[in-house]
């Protein structure tokens, strides 16, 4: 759908090209969908690591208070 300026021969061609671009949605792009999945996975992994670190520090604090 990539038109160059040489293919746009009239104002109507430009209008049709602009209308075509306006109907495109980034969410429909397969690459964007893959990147969204990767982003979601990374955030979930970081959240899990943060919770695990918090839990381990809490348990270490309990263990040290017993001494």
N, C-alpha and C positions, 0 to 999 in steps of 0.2 A: 504494500500500500504506500510505500515511500515514493512520492512523486518529486521530481526535480523541477526547477523553475522552467525548464524547457518544455516539459509536458503540460504545464498550465498555460494553455493558449488563450483562455478568455477569463473574464470575471466569473462566469458561471462555473468554470473548472475550479477556480480558486474557492468559490463558495462550497462546491461539492466536496472538495478536499478538506476544507475546514469542518464541515459537518461530519465527515468521516472520522476525523480526529476527535471531535467532541463526543462521539459515541464510544470511543475506546475507554476501557476501564482498567486501571493497573491491577486490580484484584483478579482479573481474568487471565493475566499473564502467567504461564507456568513457572517461569523463573521467580517471579514475585511470590507465588504460592510456596515454592520450595524454601525461599529465604524466610518467609513467615514461620514455616515449620521449624527451621533451624533456630530462629530467634526464640520461639516458644520453648524448644528443647533446652537451649542454653540457659534461659531464665529459670526454668524448672530445676535444672542441674545446680545452678547457683543458689537457689532457694534451699534445696536439699542440703547442700554443703554448709550453708549458713546455719541451718537448724542443727546439723550434726556437730558443728563446731560449738554452738551454744550448749548443746546437751553434754558434750564431752568436757567443756570447761566447768559446767555445773557439777558434774560427777567428780571432777578433779578437786573442786572446791570442797565437796563433801568429804572426799577421802583425806584431804589435808587437814580438815577440821577435826577428824577423829584422832589425830596424833596428839 
